[in-house]
Amino acid sequence: MKKIILSLALVLSMSTALFAQAEGSTIGLRFGYPTELSYQKGLNSTNRIELGAGFRSYFGYYTTLSVSGMYQWVKDLSSVTDNLAWYYGGGAAVGFNSYLSKTYIPVSILGQLGIQYDFNIPLRLSLDWRPGFQFGAYNHNGFVGDGFCLGVRYILGK
């Protein structure tokens, strides 16, 4: 009987650790620079993709619309607390900038590093940083490392 209870507890704890990782889908917002509508799709228990559509405006002088795609590896941190994970990944973004009646199309190669927590309700909070290299912008060609964002996402199907 003790072996059955121990085995059941082990299986339940493993399933909780898997759920805290990349499986499933989420939709929500990444607040920061830039603010994005974000969709995450789990590919398996440790990998997912994230697609984003963002908007920025600087006092009406400079406006950017952007789309991004990231591939992420998610690592479990349930040894610290249940439903906690960290992730890293890479991807790209393309934007459409308008500045003083001129249009620019910057392309960025991005990295990503973050931490996330899944609540017992269908809510995921995350904090991440997206450094990258940008080409084709009117004044920001080269390293861009100011992409700290707070993510608030609804977990679909939970």
C-alpha atoms as an extended CHARMM CRD file, in Angstrom:
* protein
*
       158  EXT
         1         1  MET       CA              0.0000000000        0.0000000000        0.0000000000  PROA      1               0.0000000000
         2         2  LYS       CA              2.8350000000        2.4050000000        0.8400000000  PROA      2               0.0000000000
         3         3  LYS       CA              4.3940000000        1.7280000000       -2.5710000000  PROA      3               0.0000000000
         4         4  ILE       CA              1.1220000000        2.5260000000       -4.3420000000  PROA      4               0.0000000000
         5         5  ILE       CA              0.6910000000        5.8030000000       -2.4360000000  PROA      5               0.0000000000
         6         6  LEU       CA              4.3280000000        6.7490000000       -3.0680000000  PROA      6               0.0000000000
         7         7  SER       CA              3.9910000000        5.9130000000       -6.7730000000  PROA      7               0.0000000000
         8         8  LEU       CA              0.7790000000        7.9420000000       -7.0440000000  PROA      8               0.0000000000
         9         9  ALA       CA              2.4010000000       10.9250000000       -5.3200000000  PROA      9               0.0000000000
        10        10  LEU       CA              5.3860000000       10.7020000000       -7.6860000000  PROA      10              0.0000000000
        11        11  VAL       CA              3.1520000000       10.6000000000      -10.7790000000  PROA      11              0.0000000000
        12        12  LEU       CA              1.0820000000       13.5730000000       -9.5400000000  PROA      12              0.0000000000
        13        13  SER       CA              4.1540000000       15.6590000000       -8.7870000000  PROA      13              0.0000000000
        14        14  MET       CA              5.6250000000       14.8730000000      -12.2200000000  PROA      14              0.0000000000
        15        15  SER       CA              2.3800000000       15.8540000000      -13.9530000000  PROA      15              0.0000000000
        16        16  THR       CA              2.3570000000       19.1650000000      -12.0580000000  PROA      16              0.0000000000
        17        17  ALA       CA              5.9370000000       19.8270000000      -13.1690000000  PROA      17              0.0000000000
        18        18  LEU       CA              5.0310000000       19.1020000000      -16.7810000000  PROA      18              0.0000000000
        19        19  PHE       CA              2.0010000000       21.4020000000      -16.6470000000  PROA      19              0.0000000000
        20        20  ALA       CA              4.1690000000       24.2360000000      -15.3560000000  PROA      20              0.0000000000
        21        21  GLN       CA              6.2370000000       23.9810000000      -18.4970000000  PROA      21              0.0000000000
        22        22  ALA       CA              5.4460000000       24.6040000000      -22.1400000000  PROA      22              0.0000000000
        23        23  GLU       CA              2.3970000000       22.5030000000      -22.9940000000  PROA      23              0.0000000000
        24        24  GLY       CA             -0.8450000000       24.2570000000      -23.8830000000  PROA      24              0.0000000000
        25        25  SER       CA             -1.5640000000       27.6840000000      -25.2860000000  PROA      25              0.0000000000
        26        26  THR       CA             -1.8710000000       31.1710000000      -23.8320000000  PROA      26              0.0000000000
        27        27  ILE       CA             -3.0350000000       34.5390000000      -25.0830000000  PROA      27              0.0000000000
        28        28  GLY       CA             -2.4640000000       37.9020000000      -23.4540000000  PROA      28              0.0000000000
        29        29  LEU       CA             -0.3060000000       41.0010000000      -23.3220000000  PROA      29              0.0000000000
        30        30  ARG       CA              3.3910000000       41.7400000000      -22.8310000000  PROA      30              0.0000000000
        31        31  PHE       CA              3.5120000000       45.1810000000      -21.1830000000  PROA      31              0.0000000000
        32        32  GLY       CA              6.6960000000       47.1200000000      -21.7120000000  PROA      32              0.0000000000
        33        33  TYR       CA              8.9140000000       47.9530000000      -24.6290000000  PROA      33              0.0000000000
        34        34  PRO       CA              7.1610000000       47.1970000000      -26.8950000000  PROA      34              0.0000000000
        35        35  THR       CA              3.7010000000       46.3340000000      -25.5990000000  PROA      35              0.0000000000
        36        36  GLU       CA              2.4860000000       43.3170000000      -27.5740000000  PROA      36              0.0000000000
        37        37  LEU       CA             -0.5240000000       41.1230000000      -28.0250000000  PROA      37              0.0000000000
        38        38  SER       CA              1.0640000000       37.7200000000      -27.3660000000  PROA      38              0.0000000000
        39        39  TYR       CA              0.1540000000       34.1290000000      -28.2420000000  PROA      39              0.0000000000
        40        40  GLN       CA              2.1440000000       31.1370000000      -26.9760000000  PROA      40              0.0000000000
        41        41  LYS       CA              1.7040000000       27.6150000000      -28.3590000000  PROA      41              0.0000000000
        42        42  GLY       CA              3.3260000000       24.6670000000      -26.6020000000  PROA      42              0.0000000000
        43        43  LEU       CA              4.9630000000       22.2250000000      -28.9910000000  PROA      43              0.0000000000
        44        44  ASN       CA              5.7840000000       19.6420000000      -26.3080000000  PROA      44              0.0000000000
        45        45  SER       CA              6.5760000000       19.6510000000      -22.5880000000  PROA      45              0.0000000000
        46        46  THR       CA              9.7150000000       21.7960000000      -22.9590000000  PROA      46              0.0000000000
        47        47  ASN       CA              9.4140000000       23.8150000000      -26.1840000000  PROA      47              0.0000000000
        48        48  ARG       CA              6.9780000000       26.4230000000      -27.4720000000  PROA      48              0.0000000000
        49        49  ILE       CA              6.6180000000       29.2630000000      -29.9420000000  PROA      49              0.0000000000
        50        50  GLU       CA              5.5000000000       32.7700000000      -29.1130000000  PROA      50              0.0000000000
        51        51  LEU       CA              4.0100000000       35.1660000000      -31.6630000000  PROA      51              0.0000000000
        52        52  GLY       CA              3.5270000000       38.8480000000      -30.9330000000  PROA      52              0.0000000000
        53        53  ALA       CA              2.0840000000       41.9670000000      -32.5140000000  PROA      53              0.0000000000
        54        54  GLY       CA              3.2430000000       45.2360000000      -30.9830000000  PROA      54              0.0000000000
        55        55  PHE       CA              2.7030000000       48.9740000000      -31.1520000000  PROA      55              0.0000000000
        56        56  ARG       CA              4.7770000000       51.9290000000      -29.9130000000  PROA      56              0.0000000000
        57        57  SER       CA              4.3450000000       55.6630000000      -30.2980000000  PROA      57              0.0000000000
        58        58  TYR       CA              6.6590000000       58.4700000000      -29.2050000000  PROA      58              0.0000000000
        59        59  PHE       CA              4.5680000000       61.6120000000      -28.7320000000  PROA      59              0.0000000000
        60        60  GLY       CA              3.1870000000       61.3090000000      -32.2520000000  PROA      60              0.0000000000
        61        61  TYR       CA              6.5850000000       61.8200000000      -33.9160000000  PROA      61              0.0000000000
        62        62  TYR       CA              7.6320000000       58.1920000000      -34.2250000000  PROA      62              0.0000000000
        63        63  THR       CA              5.3100000000       55.2190000000      -34.5280000000  PROA      63              0.0000000000
        64        64  THR       CA              6.2100000000       51.5300000000      -34.7900000000  PROA      64              0.0000000000
        65        65  LEU       CA              4.0890000000       48.5090000000      -35.5960000000  PROA      65              0.0000000000
        66        66  SER       CA              5.9080000000       45.1960000000      -35.2270000000  PROA      66              0.0000000000
        67        67  VAL       CA              5.4070000000       41.4540000000      -35.4310000000  PROA      67              0.0000000000
        68        68  SER       CA              7.7040000000       38.9770000000      -33.7080000000  PROA      68              0.0000000000
        69        69  GLY       CA              8.2190000000       35.2430000000      -33.5170000000  PROA      69              0.0000000000
        70        70  MET       CA             10.2150000000       33.4300000000      -30.8290000000  PROA      70              0.0000000000
        71        71  TYR       CA             11.1960000000       29.8040000000      -30.2470000000  PROA      71              0.0000000000
        72        72  GLN       CA             11.5180000000       29.0670000000      -26.5240000000  PROA      72              0.0000000000
        73        73  TRP       CA             12.9140000000       26.3330000000      -24.3090000000  PROA      73              0.0000000000
        74        74  VAL       CA             11.1030000000       26.1190000000      -20.9600000000  PROA      74              0.0000000000
        75        75  LYS       CA             12.8280000000       24.7130000000      -17.8570000000  PROA      75              0.0000000000
        76        76  ASP       CA             10.9760000000       23.6320000000      -14.7430000000  PROA      76              0.0000000000
        77        77  LEU       CA             11.6760000000       25.2890000000      -11.3810000000  PROA      77              0.0000000000
        78        78  SER       CA              9.1720000000       23.2990000000       -9.3110000000  PROA      78              0.0000000000
        79        79  SER       CA             12.0180000000       22.4910000000       -6.8940000000  PROA      79              0.0000000000
        80        80  VAL       CA             11.6990000000       26.1570000000       -5.8280000000  PROA      80              0.0000000000
        81        81  THR       CA              7.8830000000       26.3050000000       -5.9260000000  PROA      81              0.0000000000
        82        82  ASP       CA              5.1460000000       24.5860000000       -7.9190000000  PROA      82              0.0000000000
        83        83  ASN       CA              4.1680000000       26.0900000000      -11.3090000000  PROA      83              0.0000000000
        84        84  LEU       CA              7.3760000000       28.1310000000      -11.6240000000  PROA      84              0.0000000000
        85        85  ALA       CA              9.5740000000       27.9170000000      -14.7330000000  PROA      85              0.0000000000
        86        86  TRP       CA             12.2350000000       29.8720000000      -16.5810000000  PROA      86              0.0000000000
        87        87  TYR       CA             12.7110000000       30.0760000000      -20.3160000000  PROA      87              0.0000000000
        88        88  TYR       CA             15.1000000000       31.2390000000      -22.9840000000  PROA      88              0.0000000000
        89        89  GLY       CA             14.9180000000       31.4340000000      -26.7280000000  PROA      89              0.0000000000
        90        90  GLY       CA             15.5350000000       33.2760000000      -29.9340000000  PROA      90              0.0000000000
        91        91  GLY       CA             13.6690000000       34.6770000000      -32.8630000000  PROA      91              0.0000000000
        92        92  ALA       CA             13.1090000000       37.6740000000      -35.0760000000  PROA      92              0.0000000000
        93        93  ALA       CA             10.8890000000       40.7060000000      -35.5030000000  PROA      93              0.0000000000
        94        94  VAL       CA             10.0160000000       43.0230000000      -38.3380000000  PROA      94              0.0000000000
        95        95  GLY       CA              8.6000000000       46.4840000000      -37.8510000000  PROA      95              0.0000000000
        96        96  PHE       CA              7.1080000000       49.3460000000      -39.7860000000  PROA      96              0.0000000000
        97        97  ASN       CA              8.3490000000       52.7350000000      -38.5470000000  PROA      97              0.0000000000
        98        98  SER       CA              7.0460000000       56.1340000000      -39.5090000000  PROA      98              0.0000000000
        99        99  TYR       CA              9.2330000000       59.0910000000      -38.5890000000  PROA      99              0.0000000000
       100       100  LEU       CA              8.8800000000       62.6110000000      -40.0150000000  PROA      100             0.0000000000
       101       101  SER       CA              6.9300000000       61.3810000000      -43.0620000000  PROA      101             0.0000000000
       102       102  LYS       CA              9.4680000000       58.6560000000      -43.8590000000  PROA      102             0.0000000000
       103       103  THR       CA              8.8980000000       54.9210000000      -43.5030000000  PROA      103             0.0000000000
       104       104  TYR       CA             11.5170000000       52.4640000000      -42.2880000000  PROA      104             0.0000000000
       105       105  ILE       CA             11.2940000000       48.6690000000      -42.0730000000  PROA      105             0.0000000000
       106       106  PRO       CA             13.6230000000       47.5170000000      -39.3040000000  PROA      106             0.0000000000
       107       107  VAL       CA             14.3990000000       43.8320000000      -38.8880000000  PROA      107             0.0000000000
       108       108  SER       CA             15.5920000000       42.5150000000      -35.5240000000  PROA      108             0.0000000000
       109       109  ILE       CA             17.2660000000       39.2950000000      -34.4200000000  PROA      109             0.0000000000
       110       110  LEU       CA             16.2190000000       38.6790000000      -30.8190000000  PROA      110             0.0000000000
       111       111  GLY       CA             17.1370000000       36.6340000000      -27.7870000000  PROA      111             0.0000000000
       112       112  GLN       CA             14.8850000000       36.1160000000      -24.7930000000  PROA      112             0.0000000000
       113       113  LEU       CA             15.3360000000       35.2270000000      -21.1250000000  PROA      113             0.0000000000
       114       114  GLY       CA             12.4710000000       35.0900000000      -18.6620000000  PROA      114             0.0000000000
       115       115  ILE       CA             10.6840000000       33.5650000000      -15.7000000000  PROA      115             0.0000000000
       116       116  GLN       CA              7.0060000000       32.6070000000      -15.4630000000  PROA      116             0.0000000000
       117       117  TYR       CA              4.4790000000       31.5030000000      -12.8650000000  PROA      117             0.0000000000
       118       118  ASP       CA              1.2220000000       29.6730000000      -13.6030000000  PROA      118             0.0000000000
       119       119  PHE       CA             -1.4940000000       30.2780000000      -11.0230000000  PROA      119             0.0000000000
       120       120  ASN       CA             -4.0770000000       27.6310000000      -10.0890000000  PROA      120             0.0000000000
       121       121  ILE       CA             -6.5420000000       29.6730000000      -12.1370000000  PROA      121             0.0000000000
       122       122  PRO       CA             -5.9870000000       30.1020000000      -15.9080000000  PROA      122             0.0000000000
       123       123  LEU       CA             -3.4620000000       32.9300000000      -15.4590000000  PROA      123             0.0000000000
       124       124  ARG       CA              0.2710000000       33.0830000000      -16.2680000000  PROA      124             0.0000000000
       125       125  LEU       CA              2.5290000000       35.9570000000      -15.2380000000  PROA      125             0.0000000000
       126       126  SER       CA              5.9830000000       36.3490000000      -16.7210000000  PROA      126             0.0000000000
       127       127  LEU       CA              8.8870000000       38.7630000000      -16.6780000000  PROA      127             0.0000000000
       128       128  ASP       CA             11.3520000000       38.6480000000      -19.5520000000  PROA      128             0.0000000000
       129       129  TRP       CA             14.0820000000       40.5130000000      -21.3720000000  PROA      129             0.0000000000
       130       130  ARG       CA             14.5640000000       40.5630000000      -25.1520000000  PROA      130             0.0000000000
       131       131  PRO       CA             17.9450000000       41.8720000000      -26.2430000000  PROA      131             0.0000000000
       132       132  GLY       CA             18.6180000000       41.9730000000      -29.9540000000  PROA      132             0.0000000000
       133       133  PHE       CA             20.2800000000       43.4870000000      -32.9930000000  PROA      133             0.0000000000
       134       134  GLN       CA             18.2490000000       45.7670000000      -35.2310000000  PROA      134             0.0000000000
       135       135  PHE       CA             18.8920000000       46.7120000000      -38.8540000000  PROA      135             0.0000000000
       136       136  GLY       CA             17.0860000000       49.1890000000      -41.0990000000  PROA      136             0.0000000000
       137       137  ALA       CA             15.7780000000       51.5780000000      -38.4220000000  PROA      137             0.0000000000
       138       138  TYR       CA             16.1420000000       55.3350000000      -38.7510000000  PROA      138             0.0000000000
       139       139  ASN       CA             18.3580000000       55.7210000000      -35.6530000000  PROA      139             0.0000000000
       140       140  HSD       CA             18.6280000000       52.4480000000      -33.7140000000  PROA      140             0.0000000000
       141       141  ASN       CA             20.7540000000       50.1710000000      -35.8890000000  PROA      141             0.0000000000
       142       142  GLY       CA             22.7910000000       47.7640000000      -33.7820000000  PROA      142             0.0000000000
       143       143  PHE       CA             22.1860000000       46.4370000000      -30.2700000000  PROA      143             0.0000000000
       144       144  VAL       CA             18.7570000000       46.9910000000      -28.7160000000  PROA      144             0.0000000000
       145       145  GLY       CA             18.5190000000       45.7320000000      -25.1600000000  PROA      145             0.0000000000
       146       146  ASP       CA             15.6460000000       47.6340000000      -23.6650000000  PROA      146             0.0000000000
       147       147  GLY       CA             12.9090000000       45.0370000000      -24.1200000000  PROA      147             0.0000000000
       148       148  PHE       CA             11.9350000000       44.2660000000      -20.4940000000  PROA      148             0.0000000000
       149       149  CYS       CA              8.2910000000       43.1800000000      -20.3420000000  PROA      149             0.0000000000
       150       150  LEU       CA              5.7050000000       41.9230000000      -17.8810000000  PROA      150             0.0000000000
       151       151  GLY       CA              3.4650000000       39.2830000000      -19.4570000000  PROA      151             0.0000000000
       152       152  VAL       CA             -0.1180000000       38.6740000000      -18.3550000000  PROA      152             0.0000000000
       153       153  ARG       CA             -1.6790000000       35.7570000000      -20.2210000000  PROA      153             0.0000000000
       154       154  TYR       CA             -4.8340000000       33.6670000000      -20.0790000000  PROA      154             0.0000000000
       155       155  ILE       CA             -4.1100000000       29.9220000000      -20.2140000000  PROA      155             0.0000000000
       156       156  LEU       CA             -6.4440000000       28.4090000000      -22.7920000000  PROA      156             0.0000000000
       157       157  GLY       CA             -8.0950000000       25.1520000000      -21.8310000000  PROA      157             0.0000000000
       158       158  LYS       CA             -7.2530000000       25.2370000000      -18.1110000000  PROA      158             0.0000000000
